[in-house]
Amino acid sequence: MNNAPGGLIVMKKAVISFLVGFCILMGSVVYVHATLIDWGINSEYFKDTDAGFFWYDPNEFAGWSLIAIDVFVTSSSIWEWATPMEVFSLLFKETSGVALEQVIGPSSYTWTSPINGKETMEWLGFYSPASPNAGVGVGSEENVSPLFNKITSLSYVSDIGSYTSRPGAWLRSNSDPTVPAPATLILLGSGLIAFAGFRRKFGK
């Protein structure tokens, strides 16, 4: 009977060790697959390989008005406004060893914590024409190894203009933006056929 408490302690330690090991394993799996990679001929996009989303670099729209960005979205067949939760799903995702700015584009601004003196890069942008003054953002604190390669913080601001004069925009797509849409291919094919007919008719 006196051995029961000791055996219980050993069992508890075994369970705790298992849970810790399981969490580390799952964390490793998440980080291996949740990689942000640069995308596009001009590096204007990035891809979240975990969720499968393609994102426009938010700063690609810096200096655009909210109305102009919304016109772009509504006229596009693949791009959509991202919800705050979709933006926030980028938390803890990282690049494969390069700086975040090389993958998701230049940051909106950098600020220094008065508490620990560390710098944090922030990417801030609009997320909906229905909230013209609001914005959401992600941040990366220095001293992450390598520096600034992981998204470590999230933010929501009710007055985006008080943080940056050139906010970006959070747009995402389920389709690869580097692959031409079927309608574009049809128009291109029609144009080539017409051009070939024109050459046959007037080339004689």
Secondary structure, 3 states (H helix, E strand, C coil): CCCHHHHHHHHHHHHHHHHHHHHHHHHHHHHHHCEEEEECCCCCEEEECCCCEEEECHHHHCCCCHHHHHHHHHHCCCCEECCHHHHHCCCCCECCCCCCHHHHCCCCEEEECCCCCCEEEEEEEECCCCCCCCEEEEEEECCCCCCCCECCEEEEECCHHHCCCCCEECEEECCCCCCCCHHHHHHHHHHHHHHHHHHHHHCC
